[in-house]
Amino acid sequence: MSSILIKSAQLVNEGKVEVADVYISNGRIEMIAQEINHPADQEINAEGLHLLPGLIDDQVHFREPGLTYKADIWHESRAAVAGGTTSFMEMPNTVPNTLTQQLLQDKYDIAAKNALANYSFFMGAANDNLEEVLKTNPRDVCGIKVFMGSSTGNMLVDNEKALEGIFANAPTLVATHCEDEATIKANLALFKEKYGEDGLKIEMHPLIRSEEACYLSSSKAVELAKKHNTRLHILHISTAKETALFRNDIPLKDKKITAEACIHHLWFSDQDYASKGNFIKWNPAVKTANDRDQILKALLDGHIDVIATDHAPHTMEEKSQPYASAPSGGPLVQHALQALLDMVKGGKMTLEQLVQKSAHNTATLFQIEDRGYIREGYWADLVLVDLNRPYTVSKANILSKCGWSPFEGHTFSSTIAHTIVSGKLAFSGGQLIEKGAGERLLFNR
């Protein structure tokens, strides 16, 4: 494996920004110092660039197997690497749903061949697969995913006994999608009665998939976790009200209940439905500007612990259908870091906070082994960014297989210059370098 020497970077790590050289050998960071003159196979002049730990995205949907007409591990991991995301954790609502250990292994086999980023996959829970869930290995599987709201196939867990069994016995972290199905169905019925099926509009989405639906489900998950002492992680918080469910008075490493914020809930609000339409249709829904602002506040004050994308591509044709027929989700992994860097430039967070919430905390929360920090001995998962080089999103530079982005036409203030994955230069100067593959994430559990 080749060695890499990064010279004169503005290194952003563990609450500090300082100029340093970094020497990488055999996939790991061997040395960090003010000046390193060790010979290397590759040398990167990083003067004027900022060096960050690669983002770790704990929630993506790469659609493989079964839905590869709109996304797959090869395409989406390329998009991730081009955007400075070096590790991902992928969700089980593929086809077939990842409800057995063999189906879980099948996904790892695909990633071992095709993933350009480091990878892990969630084991899926259903009403009837507790025996399979309990076989999950905490050492090399990121967690167990429970849909406590509508989902595809057999993945809505709405049986009380099944939920109790999962929360009481899960061998590893339990990650939940929290929306109360009964509330959503009742809201939808009311809107259909008032407006008819054809009268439903995207602006109604956050009213149908309401604050109440989110809070009822999230609070139930927290209650179950406290009852069973479960290690619970609630995904994509979308309301201000939910943020009060979480603590910020203890260190992250001691928390049993944690939470995630997503890029779209930090960037968009219900005011954007008029211009973006179904292209910002997600579950849980993008809600009010106040919800967006309070989620950011909770993220920065420690009630919410990490940032992710919920990257979930659909085709243009699917998203162009009428609101009621269009699926929820969209591609975000390629532009997540640039969106966050825009927020830094706008004074909404600091570079140090960005790194903490998108890399350090994700590694700590999931107990990822030797990743998420720029430290000697750790895997070299790194991204160099140019904060003064604008970048405009266009169809020509979108790498997700679906070919579109909710950021299309937007000019970001920063550009991704280089991405290093497990010690390999994987993206440089706007080009992917498709040599080698990402590594399987391991966990200190």
C-alpha positions in Angstrom: 0.0 0.0 0.0 1.4 3.4 -1.0 2.4 6.1 1.5 1.0 9.7 1.4 2.5 12.9 2.8 0.1 15.8 3.3 2.0 19.1 3.7 1.0 22.3 5.4 -2.7 21.6 6.0 -5.0 23.5 8.3 -5.8 20.5 10.4 -9.3 20.6 12.1 -9.5 18.0 14.8 -10.6 17.6 18.4 -11.6 21.3 18.9 -8.5 22.8 17.4 -7.3 24.2 14.1 -3.6 24.2 13.5 -1.1 23.9 10.6 0.4 20.4 10.4 1.9 17.8 8.1 0.4 14.2 8.1 2.3 11.1 7.0 0.2 8.1 6.0 1.5 4.5 5.6 -0.1 1.1 5.4 -3.6 2.7 5.5 -3.0 4.5 8.8 -1.8 7.8 10.1 1.8 7.2 11.1 2.8 10.7 12.1 1.4 14.2 12.7 3.9 17.0 13.1 4.5 20.6 12.3 7.0 19.5 9.6 7.6 16.0 8.2 10.2 15.3 5.5 9.7 11.6 5.3 9.8 10.3 1.7 6.4 9.2 0.4 4.9 7.7 -2.7 2.5 10.6 -3.0 2.8 14.1 -1.7 -0.1 16.5 -1.5 0.6 20.3 -1.1 -2.3 21.2 1.2 -1.3 24.9 1.7 -4.5 26.9 1.9 -6.6 23.8 2.4 -8.4 22.5 5.5 -7.9 18.9 6.5 -10.9 17.2 8.3 -11.7 13.7 9.3 -13.8 12.1 6.6 -17.5 12.3 7.4 -19.1 9.2 8.8 -22.7 8.9 7.6 -24.8 6.7 9.9 -27.9 6.6 7.7 -27.9 6.0 4.0 -30.1 3.9 1.6 -28.0 2.7 -1.3 -30.8 0.5 -2.6 -28.8 -2.7 -3.3 -30.0 -5.4 -3.7 -33.4 -5.2 -5.4 -33.7 -1.5 -6.3 -30.6 -0.9 -8.3 -32.4 0.8 -11.1 -32.2 4.0 -8.9 -29.1 3.4 -6.8 -26.4 0.9 -5.9 -23.4 0.6 -3.6 -20.9 1.4 -6.4 -22.5 4.6 -7.6 -23.6 5.9 -4.2 -20.2 5.2 -2.5 -18.5 7.1 -5.4 -20.8 10.0 -4.6 -20.0 9.8 -0.9 -16.2 9.8 -1.5 -16.5 12.7 -4.0 -18.3 14.6 -1.2 -15.8 13.8 1.6 -17.8 11.1 3.3 -15.4 8.2 3.9 -17.7 5.8 5.8 -21.3 4.9 5.6 -23.9 2.7 7.4 -26.6 1.5 5.2 -30.2 0.6 6.0 -32.1 -2.7 5.6 -35.2 -1.7 3.6 -33.7 -3.1 0.4 -35.4 -5.9 -1.6 -35.4 -8.4 -0.1 -35.5 -6.7 3.3 -32.4 -7.5 5.3 -34.1 -9.7 7.9 -31.8 -12.7 8.1 -28.1 -13.0 8.8 -27.6 -14.5 5.3 -29.2 -11.5 3.6 -27.1 -9.2 5.8 -23.9 -11.1 4.7 -25.0 -10.8 1.1 -24.8 -7.0 1.4 -21.4 -7.2 3.0 -20.2 -9.4 0.1 -21.4 -6.8 -2.5 -19.7 -3.9 -0.6 -16.4 -5.8 -0.3 -16.3 -5.8 -4.1 -17.9 -2.4 -5.0 -17.8 0.1 -2.1 -15.3 2.9 -2.5 -16.0 4.1 1.0 -15.8 2.2 4.3 -19.0 0.4 5.1 -21.4 -1.2 7.6 -24.9 -2.4 7.3 -27.8 -2.4 9.8 -29.6 -5.7 10.5 -33.4 -5.2 10.0 -36.0 -5.9 12.6 -39.6 -7.1 11.8 -42.5 -8.3 13.8 -41.4 -11.9 13.4 -37.6 -12.2 13.2 -36.3 -11.7 16.7 -34.3 -15.0 16.6 -32.3 -13.6 13.6 -31.9 -10.2 15.2 -30.3 -11.7 18.3 -27.6 -13.4 16.2 -26.3 -10.0 15.1 -22.6 -9.6 15.9 -21.9 -6.3 17.7 -18.2 -6.4 16.7 -18.8 -6.0 12.9 -22.4 -4.8 12.5 -23.3 -1.2 13.2 -26.7 -1.8 14.7 -30.3 -3.0 14.5 -32.8 -0.9 12.6 -36.4 -0.7 13.8 -39.0 1.1 11.7 -41.6 2.4 14.2 -43.5 4.0 11.4 -44.5 3.1 7.9 -41.9 1.4 5.7 -41.5 -1.0 2.8 -42.4 -4.7 2.9 -42.4 -6.4 6.3 -40.4 -3.8 8.1 -43.0 -1.9 10.1 -42.6 -3.1 13.7 -46.0 -2.4 15.3 -46.4 -5.5 17.4 -45.9 -4.6 21.1 -44.5 -7.9 22.0 -42.0 -7.8 19.1 -40.9 -4.3 20.2 -40.5 -5.4 23.8 -38.4 -8.3 22.6 -36.1 -6.2 20.5 -35.6 -3.5 23.1 -35.1 -6.0 25.9 -32.7 -8.3 24.1 -30.9 -6.4 21.4 -27.2 -7.4 21.4 -26.1 -4.0 20.0 -27.4 -0.4 19.4 -31.0 -0.1 18.2 -31.6 2.7 15.7 -35.2 3.8 15.2 -37.3 5.6 12.6 -40.0 7.2 14.7 -43.4 8.2 13.3 -46.6 6.9 14.7 -48.4 5.0 12.0 -51.9 5.4 13.5 -51.6 9.2 13.7 -50.4 9.4 10.1 -53.2 7.2 8.8 -55.8 9.3 10.7 -54.3 12.6 9.3 -54.2 11.2 5.8 -57.8 10.1 6.0 -58.9 13.6 7.2 -57.0 15.3 4.3 -58.4 12.9 1.7 -61.9 13.5 3.0 -61.5 17.2 2.8 -59.5 17.5 -0.4 -59.9 14.2 -2.2 -57.0 12.0 -3.4 -56.3 14.4 -6.3 -56.4 17.5 -4.1 -53.5 16.4 -1.9 -50.4 18.7 -2.2 -46.8 18.5 -1.1 -47.4 21.4 1.3 -49.7 19.0 3.3 -46.9 16.5 3.9 -45.7 17.9 7.2 -49.3 18.2 8.4 -50.0 14.6 7.5 -46.7 13.3 8.9 -47.1 15.7 11.7 -45.2 16.8 14.8 -47.6 14.7 16.9 -46.8 11.6 14.9 -43.1 12.1 15.4 -43.3 12.9 19.1 -45.6 10.0 20.0 -43.3 7.5 18.4 -40.0 9.0 19.6 -41.3 9.3 23.2 -42.4 5.7 23.1 -39.0 4.6 21.9 -37.4 6.5 24.7 -39.8 5.0 27.2 -39.0 1.5 26.0 -35.3 2.2 26.1 -35.4 3.4 29.7 -37.5 0.4 30.7 -35.1 -2.1 29.2 -31.8 -0.1 29.5 -31.5 -0.3 25.7 -28.8 1.4 23.8 -31.1 3.5 21.6 -30.3 5.9 18.7 -33.2 7.9 17.2 -32.7 8.9 13.6 -33.6 12.1 11.7 -35.2 14.2 14.4 -37.5 16.6 12.5 -39.3 18.6 15.2 -38.4 21.1 17.9 -40.6 19.2 20.4 -38.6 16.0 20.1 -35.3 17.6 21.1 -36.5 17.8 24.7 -36.5 14.0 24.9 -32.7 14.0 25.0 -30.0 14.9 27.5 -27.0 17.2 27.2 -25.7 17.0 30.7 -23.6 13.9 30.4 -20.7 12.9 28.1 -21.7 11.3 24.8 -19.8 8.1 25.8 -22.1 7.7 28.8 -25.4 8.3 27.0 -27.7 5.3 26.5 -30.1 7.4 24.4 -28.8 9.4 21.5 -30.2 11.3 18.5 -29.4 12.3 14.9 -30.1 15.4 12.8 -30.1 15.2 9.0 -28.9 17.7 6.4 -32.4 18.3 4.9 -33.9 19.1 8.3 -31.1 21.6 9.0 -31.3 23.3 5.5 -34.9 23.3 4.2 -38.2 24.3 5.7 -41.9 24.0 4.7 -41.4 27.3 2.9 -39.3 25.5 0.3 -42.0 23.1 -0.8 -43.3 25.8 -3.2 -40.1 25.7 -5.2 -38.7 22.2 -4.5 -41.9 20.2 -4.5 -41.5 16.4 -4.1 -37.8 16.8 -4.4 -37.7 17.6 -0.7 -40.3 15.1 0.2 -38.8 13.0 3.0 -40.1 10.9 5.9 -40.1 12.4 8.5 -41.2 15.5 6.7 -39.3 18.8 6.4 -41.3 21.0 8.8 -41.3 24.6 9.9 -38.4 27.2 10.0 -38.7 27.1 13.8 -38.3 23.3 13.8 -35.2 23.7 11.6 -33.7 26.4 13.8 -34.4 24.5 17.0 -32.9 21.3 15.6 -29.7 23.2 14.9 -29.7 24.7 18.4 -30.2 21.2 19.9 -27.4 19.8 17.7 -25.0 22.5 18.9 -25.9 22.4 22.6 -25.6 18.6 22.8 -29.2 17.4 22.9 -28.7 16.0 19.4 -25.4 14.2 18.9 -24.6 13.6 15.2 -25.3 14.7 11.6 -26.3 12.3 8.8 -27.9 12.5 5.4 -30.7 9.8 5.1 -29.5 9.6 1.5 -32.3 7.8 -0.2 -32.4 8.2 -4.0 -35.4 7.8 -6.3 -35.6 8.4 -10.0 -36.7 11.7 -11.5 -39.8 9.9 -12.9 -40.8 8.6 -9.5 -40.3 12.0 -7.8 -42.2 13.8 -10.7 -45.4 11.9 -9.9 -48.3 13.7 -8.1 -47.6 14.2 -4.4 -49.6 11.2 -3.1 -47.8 8.8 -5.5 -44.2 10.2 -5.3 -41.9 8.3 -2.9 -40.1 10.0 0.0 -36.3 10.4 0.0 -33.6 12.0 -2.0 -29.8 12.0 -2.7 -27.7 14.0 -0.3 -24.4 12.2 0.4 -22.4 13.9 -2.3 -23.1 17.4 -1.0 -23.5 17.0 2.7 -20.1 18.4 3.7 -20.4 21.3 1.3 -23.8 22.2 2.8 -22.4 22.1 6.3 -19.4 24.3 5.1 -21.9 26.8 3.8 -23.5 26.8 7.3 -20.0 27.4 8.8 -19.5 30.3 6.4 -23.0 31.7 7.3 -22.0 31.7 11.0 -24.4 28.9 12.0 -21.7 26.6 13.3 -17.9 26.4 13.5 -15.5 24.1 11.6 -14.7 22.4 14.9 -18.4 21.8 15.6 -18.9 20.4 12.1 -16.1 17.9 12.6 -17.4 17.0 16.1 -20.9 16.3 14.9 -20.1 14.6 11.6 -17.0 12.5 12.5 -15.9 12.5 16.1 -19.3 12.0 17.7 -20.4 9.4 15.1 -17.3 7.3 15.9 -17.8 7.7 19.6 -21.5 7.0 19.5 -21.1 3.8 17.5 -17.8 2.8 19.2 -16.1 2.6 15.8 -12.6 1.2 16.0 -9.8 3.6 15.1 -11.8 6.0 12.9 -13.4 9.5 13.1 -10.4 11.4 14.5 -7.1 12.5 13.0 -4.8 10.6 15.4 -1.6 8.7 15.0 -2.4 5.0 14.7 -5.9 5.6 13.4 -7.1 4.7 9.9 -6.4 7.6 7.4 -10.0 8.6 6.5 -9.4 12.3 5.5 -10.8 15.0 3.4 -9.1 18.2 2.2 -11.4 21.1 1.4 -10.9 24.5 -0.3 -13.0 26.9 1.6 -12.5 29.7 -1.0 -13.3 27.8 -4.2 -17.0 27.9 -5.1 -18.7 24.8 -6.6 -22.0 24.8 -8.5 -24.1 21.6 -8.5 -25.2 20.5 -12.0 -26.4 17.4 -13.7 -22.9 17.1 -15.2 -21.2 16.6 -11.8 -23.9 14.6 -9.9 -22.6 11.1 -9.2 -25.6 9.4 -7.6 -27.2 7.0 -10.1 -30.5 8.8 -10.0 -28.9 11.8 -11.6 -30.5 14.7 -9.7 -30.0 16.6 -6.4 -32.2 18.9 -4.3 -29.2 21.2 -4.4 -29.1 21.3 -8.2 -28.2 24.9 -9.4 -26.9 25.9 -5.9 -23.4 27.3 -5.7 -21.6 26.1 -2.6 -18.8 28.2 -1.1 -16.4 25.3 -0.9 -15.0 22.5 -3.0 -13.8 19.0 -2.0 -10.1 18.9 -3.1 -9.0 15.4 -2.0 -10.5 12.4 -0.2 -8.5 9.6 1.4 -10.2 6.4 2.4 -8.4 3.9 4.6 -5.1 5.3 3.5 -5.9 5.3 -0.3 -6.3 8.5 -2.3 -9.8 7.9 -3.6 -10.8 11.4 -5.0 -8.5 14.2 -6.2 -8.9 17.3 -8.4 -12.5 16.5 -9.3 -11.7 12.9 -10.3 -12.4 9.6 -8.6 -9.4 7.2 -8.4 -11.0 3.8 -8.4 -8.3 1.7 -6.9 -9.0 -0.7 -4.1 -12.1 -0.6 -1.9 -13.4 0.7 1.4 -12.9 -1.4 4.5 -15.5 -3.0 6.7 -16.1 -1.0 9.8 -15.3 -2.6 13.2 -16.7 -1.7 16.5 -15.2 -1.7 20.0 -18.1 -3.6 21.7 
